[in-house]
Amino acid sequence: MHNALVIFMEQQLLLVHEAAEAAGVSEDTVRRWEKKGLVRAIRNEFNHRLFDINSIRLLGSKLHGDQGGEPYRILKAKQTGFRCIDLFAGAGGTALGLENAGLKHSLLVEYDQNACQTLRSNRPAWKVIEDDIAKVDFRAFKDKIDVVEGGFPCQSFSYAGKKLGFSDTRGTLFYEFARCIKEVRPKVAIGENVRGLIRHDEGKTLETMLSALHELGYRVTWRLMRAQYLDVPQKRERVVIMAVRKDLQTPIFFPEERNYTIPIREALKACPVSEGQKYPKRKEEILAMVPPGGYWRDLPLKVQKEFMGRSYYQGGGKTGMARRLSWDEPSLTLTCSPAQKQTERCHPEEDRPLTVREYARIQTFPDDWTFVGSTAARYKQIGNAVPVNLGFHVGKCAIAMLAGKKGKQMIEA
């Protein structure tokens, strides 16, 4: 039986009709909760959904007026002696998460000027290289680094050699990530990317990446991490690749998903006031008609056609248009701007986009983490970041692998 199923079955599990009875709702409501990512389910050997009784009861209590929820917190652990290099560091979401898990950074590499200034302003002691990664020589760190981590952009490869290995990745940013690993020889390597990597170029891109790391001397596997089940108040998915040097006997660990989610209500409590985008007058009037958790289909028909324009007559659900978030759910995935028409992120109650600090809260950045640049540049840095708490959970798995022992709430690949 799969490890995750064994762990999950240690809790009291309910079938759909039992979960509905426990929460005082219909079976369709329970299924809708699962579809929206508010509650996690597994499948048993008969392909029946199984729900944890505690998470079902929590959602049921909210429905009946209890506005509490899992606490919003930025996770931290004791420091260790393990050292890390962080590539494509951005505004520091992953880097801060790894630091909070206990890793110490020896080097960060980032090309964007504003992001580099953000890193330096928050962590003056970090060594940040602001340059094209292709120009960075990592050989001075050989055998001195425990973890190399990088959120490389997803790119197609030429497959010129047809070997699906390291040589096939030349000219891509993944190649630079892999080159760093080749030059440094860390014990553990971590790569992360968007969900689309799984099907990118019919899966060939991911296959090439895994083969390249295997060729460099690493055991490697991957998982799709769902941030809303890892202490992040946001429905955000990231592909995480874990690689361990073949001379090490440690298993590969991934974070175990929790059976709860954190709603925006918890994340935005006493959020500091900050700058943010504003809607034009007519758009503000239209968004005022949308209820919490609603979108363009909740508008009067005439207003739908006005707001959607040509998109109204095109296919697809277009669920991001005129979208207002809900207090009692995690946020939708944050983008580089909260007011883009296709990916609207309207405040649950006020008729405005989320502010910069609200964006940062949802990405689990601490309130004292400042972002450098224009308002648009700050939104972009935050929207592109890996949530800090997700970085923490991944970092704890890396530390468990380095320490040769399994930590709590982890599963073996």
FIBA-97994 format. One record per residue (C-alpha): residue in three letters; x, y, z. Coordinates in steps of 0.001 Angstrom, whole numbers, plus 500000, padded with zeros to 6 digits. Example, Ala and Ser with C-alpha at 12.3 -4.5 7.8 and 13.67 -1.06 7.14 Angstrom:
+------+--------+--------+--------+
! rest !     c1 !     c2 !     c3 !
+------+--------+--------+--------+
!  ALA ! 512300 ! 495500 ! 507800 !
!  SER ! 513670 ! 498940 ! 507140 !
+------+--------+--------+--------+
***
This chain:
+------+--------+--------+--------+
! rest !     c1 !     c2 !     c3 !
+------+--------+--------+--------+
!  MET ! 500000 ! 500000 ! 500000 !
!  HIS ! 501279 ! 503506 ! 499149 !
!  ASN ! 502916 ! 505316 ! 502095 !
!  ALA ! 500611 ! 508331 ! 501802 !
!  LEU ! 497564 ! 506051 ! 501977 !
!  VAL ! 498932 ! 504267 ! 505064 !
!  ILE ! 499515 ! 507589 ! 506830 !
!  PHE ! 496102 ! 508889 ! 505811 !
!  MET ! 494321 ! 505731 ! 506977 !
!  GLU ! 495679 ! 506205 ! 510512 !
!  GLN ! 493066 ! 508947 ! 510780 !
!  GLN ! 489306 ! 508384 ! 510836 !
!  LEU ! 488110 ! 508422 ! 507241 !
!  LEU ! 484626 ! 508892 ! 505848 !
!  LEU ! 482946 ! 508014 ! 502581 !
!  VAL ! 481169 ! 510813 ! 500711 !
!  HIS ! 477750 ! 510168 ! 502268 !
!  GLU ! 479286 ! 509877 ! 505753 !
!  ALA ! 481247 ! 513106 ! 505263 !
!  ALA ! 478085 ! 514893 ! 504134 !
!  GLU ! 476226 ! 513704 ! 507242 !
!  ALA ! 479089 ! 514741 ! 509557 !
!  ALA ! 479177 ! 518253 ! 508064 !
!  GLY ! 475421 ! 518646 ! 507726 !
!  VAL ! 475590 ! 519257 ! 503979 !
!  SER ! 474726 ! 517438 ! 500772 !
!  GLU ! 477006 ! 514923 ! 499071 !
!  ASP ! 477306 ! 517322 ! 496125 !
!  THR ! 478638 ! 519983 ! 498512 !
!  VAL ! 481342 ! 517617 ! 499766 !
!  ARG ! 482324 ! 516820 ! 496177 !
!  ARG ! 482408 ! 520548 ! 495392 !
!  TRP ! 484657 ! 521161 ! 498423 !
!  GLU ! 487090 ! 518587 ! 497054 !
!  LYS ! 486995 ! 520045 ! 493541 !
!  LYS ! 487727 ! 523527 ! 494919 !
!  GLY ! 490675 ! 522203 ! 496910 !
!  LEU ! 489122 ! 522949 ! 500303 !
!  VAL ! 489372 ! 519365 ! 501518 !
!  ARG ! 491684 ! 516562 ! 500477 !
!  ALA ! 490468 ! 513085 ! 499567 !
!  ILE ! 492170 ! 509828 ! 498696 !
!  ARG ! 490841 ! 506824 ! 496816 !
!  ASN ! 490625 ! 503376 ! 498375 !
!  GLU ! 491070 ! 500082 ! 496544 !
!  PHE ! 487458 ! 500313 ! 495347 !
!  ASN ! 488066 ! 503837 ! 493940 !
!  HIS ! 485825 ! 505404 ! 496618 !
!  ARG ! 486684 ! 508871 ! 497931 !
!  LEU ! 487776 ! 508964 ! 501584 !
!  PHE ! 487766 ! 512178 ! 503636 !
!  ASP ! 489412 ! 512946 ! 506967 !
!  ILE ! 486741 ! 513520 ! 509607 !
!  ASN ! 488525 ! 516490 ! 511229 !
!  SER ! 488833 ! 518496 ! 508011 !
!  ILE ! 485208 ! 517757 ! 507123 !
!  ARG ! 484011 ! 518912 ! 510540 !
!  LEU ! 486107 ! 522089 ! 510265 !
!  LEU ! 484509 ! 523029 ! 506949 !
!  GLY ! 481067 ! 522160 ! 508293 !
!  SER ! 481553 ! 524426 ! 511307 !
!  LYS ! 482486 ! 527323 ! 509024 !
!  LEU ! 479287 ! 526765 ! 507075 !
!  HIS ! 477321 ! 527121 ! 510309 !
!  GLY ! 478935 ! 530405 ! 511289 !
!  ASP ! 482275 ! 529530 ! 512911 !
!  GLN ! 484745 ! 531715 ! 511018 !
!  GLY ! 487843 ! 530172 ! 512594 !
!  GLY ! 490349 ! 528089 ! 510692 !
!  GLU ! 493848 ! 526759 ! 510714 !
!  PRO ! 496236 ! 529458 ! 511970 !
!  TYR ! 498238 ! 531461 ! 509478 !
!  ARG ! 501908 ! 531302 ! 510376 !
!  ILE ! 505297 ! 531494 ! 508734 !
!  LEU ! 507054 ! 528255 ! 509563 !
!  LYS ! 510553 ! 528220 ! 511064 !
!  ALA ! 512919 ! 525590 ! 512433 !
!  LYS ! 516338 ! 525520 ! 514070 !
!  GLN ! 519377 ! 526275 ! 511954 !
!  THR ! 521650 ! 523463 ! 510806 !
!  GLY ! 525163 ! 523373 ! 509432 !
!  PHE ! 524012 ! 522490 ! 505917 !
!  ARG ! 524827 ! 524962 ! 503157 !
!  CYS ! 522895 ! 525862 ! 500015 !
!  ILE ! 523192 ! 527605 ! 496632 !
!  ASP ! 519969 ! 529143 ! 495298 !
!  LEU ! 519678 ! 529770 ! 491546 !
!  PHE ! 517076 ! 531941 ! 489766 !
!  ALA ! 516410 ! 533309 ! 493255 !
!  GLY ! 513865 ! 535990 ! 492348 !
!  ALA ! 512528 ! 537907 ! 495345 !
!  GLY ! 513611 ! 535131 ! 497702 !
!  GLY ! 510508 ! 532989 ! 498302 !
!  THR ! 512332 ! 529678 ! 498063 !
!  ALA ! 515533 ! 531072 ! 499577 !
!  LEU ! 513722 ! 532366 ! 502655 !
!  GLY ! 511781 ! 529104 ! 502970 !
!  LEU ! 515008 ! 527091 ! 502866 !
!  GLU ! 516579 ! 529430 ! 505424 !
!  ASN ! 513539 ! 529042 ! 507674 !
!  ALA ! 513921 ! 525258 ! 507365 !
!  GLY ! 517510 ! 525475 ! 508631 !
!  LEU ! 519743 ! 525829 ! 505556 !
!  LYS ! 522399 ! 528538 ! 505239 !
!  HIS ! 522965 ! 530196 ! 501865 !
!  SER ! 526458 ! 530411 ! 500445 !
!  LEU ! 525376 ! 531987 ! 497139 !
!  LEU ! 522293 ! 533267 ! 495327 !
!  VAL ! 522149 ! 533998 ! 491592 !
!  GLU ! 519510 ! 536232 ! 489993 !
!  TYR ! 519398 ! 538322 ! 486818 !
!  ASP ! 516576 ! 540807 ! 487571 !
!  GLN ! 517868 ! 544059 ! 489091 !
!  ASN ! 514829 ! 544766 ! 491275 !
!  ALA ! 514780 ! 541221 ! 492643 !
!  CYS ! 518492 ! 541424 ! 493477 !
!  GLN ! 517929 ! 544664 ! 495358 !
!  THR ! 515065 ! 542989 ! 497228 !
!  LEU ! 517370 ! 540147 ! 498280 !
!  ARG ! 520151 ! 542502 ! 499392 !
!  SER ! 517852 ! 544845 ! 501306 !
!  ASN ! 516386 ! 541989 ! 503328 !
!  ARG ! 519511 ! 539855 ! 503780 !
!  PRO ! 522656 ! 542031 ! 503497 !
!  ALA ! 524804 ! 539067 ! 504538 !
!  TRP ! 523706 ! 536937 ! 501582 !
!  LYS ! 526151 ! 536793 ! 498685 !
!  VAL ! 524018 ! 537724 ! 495657 !
!  ILE ! 525396 ! 537587 ! 492115 !
!  GLU ! 523411 ! 539810 ! 489748 !
!  ASP ! 524304 ! 538412 ! 486351 !
!  ASP ! 523454 ! 535995 ! 483582 !
!  ILE ! 523853 ! 532556 ! 485167 !
!  ALA ! 525723 ! 531353 ! 482074 !
!  LYS ! 528598 ! 533649 ! 483120 !
!  VAL ! 528845 ! 532284 ! 486677 !
!  ASP ! 531621 ! 529797 ! 487527 !
!  PHE ! 530612 ! 527495 ! 490403 !
!  ARG ! 533779 ! 525367 ! 490600 !
!  ALA ! 535077 ! 527126 ! 493730 !
!  PHE ! 532140 ! 525568 ! 495638 !
!  LYS ! 532908 ! 521966 ! 494631 !
!  ASP ! 532204 ! 519535 ! 497501 !
!  LYS ! 531469 ! 522467 ! 499852 !
!  ILE ! 527701 ! 522681 ! 499284 !
!  ASP ! 524989 ! 520347 ! 500546 !
!  VAL ! 522029 ! 521591 ! 498465 !
!  VAL ! 521658 ! 523290 ! 495077 !
!  GLU ! 518155 ! 524612 ! 494392 !
!  GLY ! 516812 ! 526326 ! 491312 !
!  GLY ! 513458 ! 527365 ! 489847 !
!  PHE ! 514580 ! 527250 ! 486226 !
!  PRO ! 512172 ! 528367 ! 483462 !
!  CYS ! 510570 ! 525611 ! 481402 !
!  GLN ! 511980 ! 525362 ! 477875 !
!  SER ! 511873 ! 522909 ! 474991 !
!  PHE ! 515033 ! 521080 ! 473999 !
!  SER ! 516317 ! 520219 ! 470551 !
!  TYR ! 516885 ! 516521 ! 471323 !
!  ALA ! 519732 ! 516698 ! 468818 !
!  GLY ! 521596 ! 513835 ! 470432 !
!  LYS ! 518434 ! 511777 ! 470993 !
!  LYS ! 519943 ! 510585 ! 474285 !
!  LEU ! 517647 ! 512711 ! 476441 !
!  GLY ! 520569 ! 513586 ! 478692 !
!  PHE ! 522781 ! 516464 ! 479802 !
!  SER ! 524065 ! 517276 ! 476302 !
!  ASP ! 520516 ! 517671 ! 474992 !
!  THR ! 519841 ! 520560 ! 477390 !
!  ARG ! 522484 ! 522962 ! 476036 !
!  GLY ! 521294 ! 526488 ! 475395 !
!  THR ! 518564 ! 526307 ! 478049 !
!  LEU ! 518450 ! 527609 ! 481604 !
!  PHE ! 517965 ! 524074 ! 482870 !
!  TYR ! 521403 ! 523356 ! 481399 !
!  GLU ! 522857 ! 526089 ! 483634 !
!  PHE ! 521094 ! 524552 ! 486643 !
!  ALA ! 522520 ! 521149 ! 485741 !
!  ARG ! 525966 ! 522662 ! 485052 !
!  CYS ! 526004 ! 524110 ! 488564 !
!  ILE ! 525221 ! 520652 ! 489936 !
!  LYS ! 527978 ! 519128 ! 487818 !
!  GLU ! 530544 ! 521682 ! 489025 !
!  VAL ! 529497 ! 521732 ! 492695 !
!  ARG ! 528533 ! 518080 ! 493284 !
!  PRO ! 526013 ! 518799 ! 496073 !
!  LYS ! 524557 ! 515929 ! 498048 !
!  VAL ! 521001 ! 517031 ! 497180 !
!  ALA ! 519621 ! 518995 ! 494216 !
!  ILE ! 516133 ! 520497 ! 494068 !
!  GLY ! 514435 ! 521866 ! 490973 !
!  GLU ! 510989 ! 523428 ! 490787 !
!  ASN ! 508703 ! 524517 ! 488015 !
!  VAL ! 505085 ! 525091 ! 487048 !
!  ARG ! 502574 ! 522269 ! 486651 !
!  GLY ! 502755 ! 522652 ! 482867 !
!  LEU ! 506197 ! 521023 ! 482893 !
!  ILE ! 504519 ! 517621 ! 483327 !
!  ARG ! 502954 ! 517739 ! 479861 !
!  HIS ! 505394 ! 520162 ! 478224 !
!  ASP ! 506360 ! 518824 ! 474790 !
!  GLU ! 504354 ! 515657 ! 475526 !
!  GLY ! 506439 ! 514951 ! 478616 !
!  LYS ! 509762 ! 514934 ! 476768 !
!  THR ! 511037 ! 518051 ! 478538 !
!  LEU ! 510636 ! 516566 ! 482012 !
!  GLU ! 512041 ! 513234 ! 480822 !
!  THR ! 515118 ! 515015 ! 479494 !
!  MET ! 515635 ! 516847 ! 482788 !
!  LEU ! 515410 ! 513666 ! 484850 !
!  SER ! 517758 ! 511835 ! 482472 !
!  ALA ! 520278 ! 514684 ! 482616 !
!  LEU ! 520416 ! 514581 ! 486422 !
!  HIS ! 520683 ! 510784 ! 486360 !
!  GLU ! 523583 ! 511087 ! 483922 !
!  LEU ! 525320 ! 513474 ! 486354 !
!  GLY ! 525254 ! 510823 ! 489079 !
!  TYR ! 521953 ! 511397 ! 490919 !
!  ARG ! 518934 ! 509348 ! 491856 !
!  VAL ! 516015 ! 511519 ! 490887 !
!  THR ! 512225 ! 511667 ! 491050 !
!  TRP ! 509503 ! 514317 ! 491128 !
!  ARG ! 506138 ! 515171 ! 492653 !
!  LEU ! 503402 ! 517753 ! 492061 !
!  MET ! 503175 ! 519823 ! 495261 !
!  ARG ! 499847 ! 521505 ! 496088 !
!  ALA ! 500592 ! 524549 ! 498221 !
!  GLN ! 497089 ! 524815 ! 499702 !
!  TYR ! 497797 ! 521596 ! 501629 !
!  LEU ! 501215 ! 522787 ! 502815 !
!  ASP ! 500396 ! 525779 ! 505040 !
!  VAL ! 499959 ! 528255 ! 502182 !
!  PRO ! 496630 ! 530157 ! 501858 !
!  GLN ! 496685 ! 529773 ! 498088 !
!  LYS ! 495798 ! 527171 ! 495456 !
!  ARG ! 499188 ! 526982 ! 493793 !
!  GLU ! 500839 ! 523937 ! 492253 !
!  ARG ! 504544 ! 523417 ! 491636 !
!  VAL ! 506476 ! 520487 ! 490215 !
!  VAL ! 509329 ! 519677 ! 492597 !
!  ILE ! 512243 ! 517541 ! 491409 !
!  MET ! 514354 ! 515902 ! 494127 !
!  ALA ! 517777 ! 514433 ! 493341 !
!  VAL ! 520236 ! 512693 ! 495676 !
!  ARG ! 523819 ! 511833 ! 494807 !
!  LYS ! 524085 ! 508136 ! 494023 !
!  ASP ! 526872 ! 507480 ! 496538 !
!  LEU ! 524469 ! 508407 ! 499383 !
!  GLN ! 522087 ! 505777 ! 500720 !
!  THR ! 519361 ! 508119 ! 501979 !
!  PRO ! 515810 ! 507762 ! 500641 !
!  ILE ! 514192 ! 510690 ! 498824 !
!  PHE ! 511498 ! 512448 ! 500848 !
!  PHE ! 508660 ! 514779 ! 499878 !
!  PRO ! 506377 ! 516806 ! 502154 !
!  GLU ! 503214 ! 515027 ! 503233 !
!  GLU ! 500112 ! 517044 ! 502388 !
!  ARG ! 498088 ! 518251 ! 505375 !
!  ASN ! 494372 ! 517555 ! 505710 !
!  TYR ! 493474 ! 521239 ! 506109 !
!  THR ! 493669 ! 524492 ! 504189 !
!  ILE ! 494177 ! 528076 ! 505397 !
!  PRO ! 491532 ! 530569 ! 504252 !
!  ILE ! 492281 ! 534128 ! 503151 !
!  ARG ! 490471 ! 535358 ! 506261 !
!  GLU ! 493301 ! 533988 ! 508409 !
!  ALA ! 496054 ! 535210 ! 506104 !
!  LEU ! 494869 ! 538811 ! 505856 !
!  LYS ! 494106 ! 539462 ! 509528 !
!  ALA ! 495681 ! 542802 ! 510522 !
!  CYS ! 497533 ! 542967 ! 507217 !
!  PRO ! 499631 ! 546156 ! 506954 !
!  VAL ! 498264 ! 548876 ! 504693 !
!  SER ! 500263 ! 549196 ! 501488 !
!  GLU ! 500203 ! 550413 ! 497908 !
!  GLY ! 498170 ! 548617 ! 495297 !
!  GLN ! 496553 ! 548872 ! 491900 !
!  LYS ! 493146 ! 550506 ! 491459 !
!  TYR ! 490263 ! 549756 ! 489124 !
!  PRO ! 488904 ! 552242 ! 486608 !
!  LYS ! 485522 ! 553567 ! 487773 !
!  ARG ! 483350 ! 551370 ! 485537 !
!  LYS ! 485303 ! 548216 ! 486359 !
!  GLU ! 484954 ! 548991 ! 490061 !
!  GLU ! 481188 ! 549325 ! 489595 !
!  ILE ! 481042 ! 545957 ! 487819 !
!  LEU ! 483181 ! 544114 ! 490399 !
!  ALA ! 480924 ! 545501 ! 493125 !
!  MET ! 478153 ! 543301 ! 491675 !
!  VAL ! 480176 ! 540083 ! 492080 !
!  PRO ! 479662 ! 538156 ! 495354 !
!  PRO ! 482570 ! 536601 ! 497342 !
!  GLY ! 483837 ! 533569 ! 495442 !
!  GLY ! 481922 ! 534639 ! 492330 !
!  TYR ! 482937 ! 535622 ! 488811 !
!  TRP ! 481518 ! 536995 ! 485572 !
!  ARG ! 478611 ! 534523 ! 485400 !
!  ASP ! 477217 ! 536130 ! 488575 !
!  LEU ! 476721 ! 539434 ! 486732 !
!  PRO ! 473474 ! 540439 ! 484977 !
!  LEU ! 473488 ! 539236 ! 481364 !
!  LYS ! 473797 ! 542737 ! 479918 !
!  VAL ! 476774 ! 543493 ! 482164 !
!  GLN ! 478369 ! 540139 ! 481309 !
!  LYS ! 478396 ! 541048 ! 477636 !
!  GLU ! 479661 ! 544553 ! 478357 !
!  PHE ! 482516 ! 543358 ! 480556 !
!  MET ! 483507 ! 540284 ! 478544 !
!  GLY ! 483309 ! 541856 ! 475115 !
!  ARG ! 484350 ! 539414 ! 472410 !
!  SER ! 485350 ! 536814 ! 475027 !
!  TYR ! 481684 ! 536305 ! 475934 !
!  TYR ! 481099 ! 534467 ! 472647 !
!  GLN ! 484243 ! 532342 ! 472803 !
!  GLY ! 484622 ! 528907 ! 474374 !
!  GLY ! 486126 ! 527982 ! 477724 !
!  GLY ! 484999 ! 528665 ! 481263 !
!  LYS ! 486977 ! 531925 ! 481622 !
!  THR ! 486627 ! 531519 ! 485411 !
!  GLY ! 489329 ! 534090 ! 486136 !
!  MET ! 487376 ! 536976 ! 484629 !
!  ALA ! 485652 ! 539357 ! 487084 !
!  ARG ! 486739 ! 536969 ! 489832 !
!  ARG ! 486309 ! 537904 ! 493474 !
!  LEU ! 488105 ! 535833 ! 496104 !
!  SER ! 486317 ! 534241 ! 499064 !
!  TRP ! 487181 ! 534836 ! 502725 !
!  ASP ! 486653 ! 531181 ! 503598 !
!  GLU ! 488873 ! 529649 ! 500904 !
!  PRO ! 492544 ! 529821 ! 499986 !
!  SER ! 493314 ! 532358 ! 497270 !
!  LEU ! 493466 ! 531390 ! 493639 !
!  THR ! 497013 ! 531271 ! 492241 !
!  LEU ! 498528 ! 534735 ! 492343 !
!  THR ! 499786 ! 536078 ! 489022 !
!  CYS ! 502161 ! 538951 ! 488236 !
!  SER ! 499269 ! 541401 ! 488474 !
!  PRO ! 496023 ! 541222 ! 490511 !
!  ALA ! 493990 ! 543176 ! 487960 !
!  GLN ! 494574 ! 541299 ! 484712 !
!  LYS ! 491237 ! 540699 ! 483023 !
!  GLN ! 491774 ! 536954 ! 482518 !
!  THR ! 493121 ! 536337 ! 486033 !
!  GLU ! 491295 ! 538800 ! 488265 !
!  ARG ! 492140 ! 538719 ! 491983 !
!  CYS ! 489592 ! 541049 ! 493585 !
!  HIS ! 489543 ! 541493 ! 497366 !
!  PRO ! 486864 ! 539291 ! 499038 !
!  GLU ! 484950 ! 542275 ! 500419 !
!  GLU ! 486288 ! 545580 ! 499083 !
!  ASP ! 485947 ! 546570 ! 495421 !
!  ARG ! 489658 ! 546666 ! 494611 !
!  PRO ! 492553 ! 544365 ! 493663 !
!  LEU ! 494685 ! 542835 ! 496395 !
!  THR ! 497445 ! 545145 ! 497622 !
!  VAL ! 501174 ! 544396 ! 497515 !
!  ARG ! 501276 ! 543407 ! 501194 !
!  GLU ! 498179 ! 541221 ! 500808 !
!  TYR ! 499934 ! 539520 ! 497903 !
!  ALA ! 502977 ! 538982 ! 500126 !
!  ARG ! 500870 ! 537571 ! 502984 !
!  ILE ! 499240 ! 535044 ! 500654 !
!  GLN ! 502705 ! 533996 ! 499446 !
!  THR ! 503696 ! 533644 ! 503151 !
!  PHE ! 506361 ! 536357 ! 503066 !
!  PRO ! 506789 ! 537998 ! 506497 !
!  ASP ! 505557 ! 541573 ! 506877 !
!  ASP ! 509112 ! 542882 ! 507288 !
!  TRP ! 510233 ! 541438 ! 503929 !
!  THR ! 510412 ! 544517 ! 501701 !
!  PHE ! 510217 ! 544547 ! 497903 !
!  VAL ! 512191 ! 546998 ! 495757 !
!  GLY ! 510915 ! 548700 ! 492599 !
!  SER ! 507687 ! 550145 ! 491224 !
!  THR ! 504305 ! 548817 ! 492310 !
!  ALA ! 504140 ! 546723 ! 489131 !
!  ALA ! 507651 ! 545362 ! 489787 !
!  ARG ! 506698 ! 544406 ! 493340 !
!  TYR ! 503586 ! 542555 ! 492223 !
!  LYS ! 505683 ! 540741 ! 489618 !
!  GLN ! 508338 ! 539662 ! 492125 !
!  ILE ! 505744 ! 538357 ! 494566 !
!  GLY ! 503594 ! 536696 ! 491910 !
!  ASN ! 506591 ! 534858 ! 490449 !
!  ALA ! 507828 ! 533624 ! 493817 !
!  VAL ! 507508 ! 530165 ! 495315 !
!  PRO ! 505493 ! 530483 ! 498560 !
!  VAL ! 507865 ! 530715 ! 501516 !
!  ASN ! 506118 ! 527965 ! 503484 !
!  LEU ! 506290 ! 525616 ! 500501 !
!  GLY ! 510030 ! 526280 ! 500363 !
!  PHE ! 510192 ! 525508 ! 504091 !
!  HIS ! 508557 ! 522090 ! 503687 !
!  VAL ! 510822 ! 521179 ! 500768 !
!  GLY ! 513845 ! 522370 ! 502752 !
!  LYS ! 512891 ! 520210 ! 505730 !
!  CYS ! 512798 ! 517184 ! 503427 !
!  ALA ! 516264 ! 518032 ! 502089 !
!  ILE ! 517605 ! 518333 ! 505640 !
!  ALA ! 516078 ! 514978 ! 506595 !
!  MET ! 517808 ! 513414 ! 503598 !
!  LEU ! 521130 ! 515039 ! 504508 !
!  ALA ! 520820 ! 514020 ! 508154 !
!  GLY ! 520046 ! 510439 ! 507203 !
!  LYS ! 516756 ! 510301 ! 509066 !
!  LYS ! 513105 ! 510887 ! 508271 !
!  GLY ! 511354 ! 513919 ! 509692 !
!  LYS ! 507743 ! 514181 ! 510723 !
!  GLN ! 505045 ! 514676 ! 508090 !
!  MET ! 507170 ! 513466 ! 505195 !
!  ILE ! 506640 ! 510608 ! 502774 !
!  GLU ! 509250 ! 508511 ! 501020 !
!  ALA ! 509285 ! 508651 ! 497232 !
+------+--------+--------+--------+
***
